[in-house]
Amino acid sequence: MGKKEIIKKEWNDAAESWVDFVRKGKDYYRDELNNPATFKLIGDVRGRIVLDLACGEGYNTRILARKGAKVTGVDFSEKLIELARRQEAKEKLGIQYRVLNAADLKKFSSNHFHLVTCFMSLQDIEDYEKAISEVTRVLRNRGRFVFSIPHPCFETIITNGKRTSATKRYFETVKYPVKWKMERLAKPFRTTSFHRTLTNYFDALYRSRLFVSRLIEPKPTQKGLLKHPQLREVLVKPQSIIVESIKCAHSN
Ligand SMILES: C[S@@+](CC[C@H](N)C(=O)[O-])C[C@H]1O[C@@H](n2cnc3c(N)ncnc32)[C@H](O)[C@@H]1O
């Protein structure tokens, strides 16, 4: 099995436990930290044509659709897309799901989407530069690419079995295993992530003519802090960044 296939298999194997984690409100970093800030930034999507890249089982894809967007969700995990489709059969929101690698979006024509979202996934996408250049291609001129990732300055990297803070080896770009083993998971699982620097991401955006318009380091909601006091650590050390960039096509 090739390296890319292994990363995909990890997500296929994680799918059932991931669905339980996300849909049963156990992912409070999503519900009380990242989603409130990201959807505030995204704003009104009524009537917009939206691509949700690396959409997983579609939790945020469904939020976009409920807000009135015409949404397509893509992910390379067949299992996650199958679970997303099953949910679409129960709650018909008109979402189209496709099994696709984020680095190869040739199924979509150029200049098609008003907005591309990528929620907490770019750090897991091996060929992120190709994915970003594909995002530019499928976006309309002045369309937006909004993504969130774990904060590259503060994430925890695992190398040779040892947990290290990115503050100690920030400039090393490494691929590392993520061991999901919190008690609240139905079953532990393992995935793969890539530590990259802010420069890596912002250079890739710049090369693809995506110009950064906003950067947000979200803080937890008051309700979230009361329900999950663990979130207090995010008041002093950000957990994630949310980036909005805009496609500026050549004028000539
Ligand atoms: C942390 S999950 C986030 C899923 C979803 N965006 C959400 O917010 O629930 C990361 C997702 O990235 C997907 N992924 C990783 N590499 C990918 C690739 N090269 N192409 C498409 N999807 C990919 C995984 O299958 C997984 O669904």
The ligand as a MOL file (V3000), in Angstrom:
LIG
                    3D

  0  0  0     0  0            999 V3000
M  V30 BEGIN CTAB
M  V30 COUNTS 27 29 0 0 0
M  V30 BEGIN ATOM
M  V30 1 C -9.7200 16.4360 10.8330 0
M  V30 2 S -10.7530 15.8270 9.5500 0 CHG=1
M  V30 3 C -11.8330 17.1940 9.2640 0
M  V30 4 C -13.0360 16.8190 8.4530 0
M  V30 5 C -14.0570 17.9320 8.2170 0
M  V30 6 N -13.5190 19.0550 7.4950 0
M  V30 7 C -14.6790 18.3760 9.5050 0
M  V30 8 O -14.5550 19.5600 9.8490 0
M  V30 9 O -15.3050 17.5530 10.1670 0 CHG=-1
M  V30 10 C -9.6340 15.8470 8.1700 0
M  V30 11 C -10.2450 15.3130 6.8810 0
M  V30 12 O -9.3120 15.4620 5.8120 0
M  V30 13 C -9.5170 14.3920 4.9000 0
M  V30 14 N -8.3500 14.3330 4.0160 0
M  V30 15 C -7.0380 14.1820 4.3680 0
M  V30 16 N -6.2710 14.2000 3.2720 0
M  V30 17 C -7.0810 14.3820 2.2020 0
M  V30 18 C -6.8630 14.5030 0.8050 0
M  V30 19 N -5.6370 14.4410 0.2980 0
M  V30 20 N -7.9210 14.6970 0.0040 0
M  V30 21 C -9.1850 14.7610 0.5180 0
M  V30 22 N -9.4560 14.6410 1.8300 0
M  V30 23 C -8.4150 14.4660 2.6710 0
M  V30 24 C -9.7360 13.2020 5.8130 0
M  V30 25 O -10.3360 12.1170 5.1610 0
M  V30 26 C -10.6140 13.8270 6.8880 0
M  V30 27 O -11.9740 13.7240 6.5520 0
M  V30 END ATOM
M  V30 BEGIN BOND
M  V30 1 1 1 2
M  V30 2 1 2 3
M  V30 3 1 2 10
M  V30 4 1 3 4
M  V30 5 1 4 5
M  V30 6 1 5 6
M  V30 7 1 5 7
M  V30 8 2 7 8
M  V30 9 1 7 9
M  V30 10 1 10 11
M  V30 11 1 11 12
M  V30 12 1 11 26
M  V30 13 1 12 13
M  V30 14 1 13 14
M  V30 15 1 13 24
M  V30 16 1 14 15
M  V30 17 1 14 23
M  V30 18 2 15 16
M  V30 19 1 16 17
M  V30 20 1 17 18
M  V30 21 2 17 23
M  V30 22 1 18 19
M  V30 23 2 18 20
M  V30 24 1 20 21
M  V30 25 2 21 22
M  V30 26 1 22 23
M  V30 27 1 24 25
M  V30 28 1 24 26
M  V30 29 1 26 27
M  V30 END BOND
M  V30 END CTAB
M  END
